[in-house]
C-alpha cells in the first residue's frame, strides 16, 4: 500500500466543495481543512504508483477549484497504535 499526503491549494470561497469533491474520489481516504500553507490535506492510499498518477494527476488536480498541489509520498508509518500493538505481542525487548 502506498500512502501519499497531498497538500491542496484551492479557491478559498470553494474549500467545502473542493474538499467534498476530493473526498469522493476513489483512493482518497480522508480530506482535512487546515491552516498554514495549504487549504486542504488529502490522504491518498493506493496499491501502486500507477494508481497514484491516476488519482492525483488525472482526477484530484482536475477537481474544480483546485489551483495547485504538493504531493509527499510516505516511506514508513509510525503511530501510537503500531507501537502499542508491538508491545502487546511481546516485542518490548525483554
C-alpha positions as MATLAB code, in Angstrom:
seq = 'XXXXXXXXXXXXXXXXXXXXXXXXXXXXXXXXXXXXXXXXXXXXXXXXXXXXXXXXXXXXXXXXXXXXXXXXXXXXXXXXXXXXXXXXXXXXXX';
ca = [
       0.000    0.000    0.000;
       1.346    3.427   -0.953;
       0.308    6.472    1.043;
       0.554    9.978   -0.350;
      -0.111   13.168    1.568;
      -1.352   15.817   -0.862;
      -1.295   19.476    0.150;
      -4.009   21.223   -1.846;
      -4.349   24.933   -2.591;
      -7.791   25.914   -3.783;
     -10.139   28.831   -4.299;
     -10.855   29.868   -0.704;
     -14.516   30.502   -1.490;
     -14.867   26.856   -2.563;
     -12.983   24.975    0.183;
     -16.001   22.907    1.348;
     -16.995   21.936   -2.221;
     -13.420   21.171   -3.250;
     -12.884   19.115   -0.093;
     -16.003   17.061   -0.746;
     -15.120   16.628   -4.417;
     -11.686   15.295   -3.469;
     -13.119   13.075   -0.704;
     -15.444   11.461   -3.255;
     -12.523   10.199   -5.363;
     -11.590    6.512   -5.175;
      -8.239    6.198   -3.433;
      -8.757    9.253   -1.215;
      -9.291    8.139    2.381;
      -9.513   11.490    4.203;
      -9.506   15.194    3.445;
      -8.706   17.763    6.121;
      -9.356   21.505    6.055;
      -6.230   23.014    7.634;
      -4.396   26.212    8.465;
      -0.982   27.046    7.057;
       0.394   26.906    3.533;
      -2.293   24.535    2.231;
      -6.069   24.863    2.305;
      -6.714   21.110    2.361;
      -4.692   17.971    3.002;
      -5.796   14.793    1.248;
      -4.659   11.324    2.271;
      -4.386    9.019   -0.737;
      -3.860    5.285   -0.313;
      -3.403    3.070   -3.388;
      -1.759   -0.209   -4.359;
       0.915    1.096   -6.738;
       2.498    4.184   -8.280;
       0.383    3.959  -11.438;
      -2.715    4.390   -9.307;
      -1.134    7.444   -7.655;
      -0.871    9.105  -11.041;
      -4.461    8.181  -11.804;
      -5.828    9.568   -8.529;
      -3.657   12.667   -8.127;
      -2.651   13.831  -11.600;
      -5.670   12.630  -13.542;
      -8.503   13.285  -11.084;
      -7.633   15.231   -7.914;
      -5.845   18.021   -9.788;
      -8.881   18.381  -12.047;
     -11.446   18.924   -9.285;
     -12.996   22.331   -9.933;
     -11.437   24.885   -7.594;
      -8.053   23.162   -7.145;
      -5.305   25.638   -8.050;
      -2.243   23.643   -7.007;
      -0.953   20.582   -5.172;
       2.210   19.356   -3.490;
       2.481   15.606   -3.019;
       4.530   13.801   -0.365;
       4.988   10.014   -0.584;
       5.204    8.214    2.780;
       8.027    5.693    3.300;
       7.014    4.423    6.742;
       4.137    4.868    9.129;
       4.696    5.470   12.818;
       1.672    5.592   15.051;
       0.759    5.079   18.674;
      -1.416    2.126   17.631;
       1.544    0.414   15.934;
       3.770    0.884   18.986;
       1.103   -0.358   21.405;
       0.443   -3.405   19.204;
       4.156   -4.300   19.169;
       4.327   -4.171   22.968;
       1.166   -6.233   23.362;
       2.709   -9.123   21.366;
       5.953   -9.053   23.338;
       8.287   -7.003   21.162;
       9.365   -4.794   24.057;
      12.938   -6.088   24.083;
      12.630   -8.295   27.206;
];
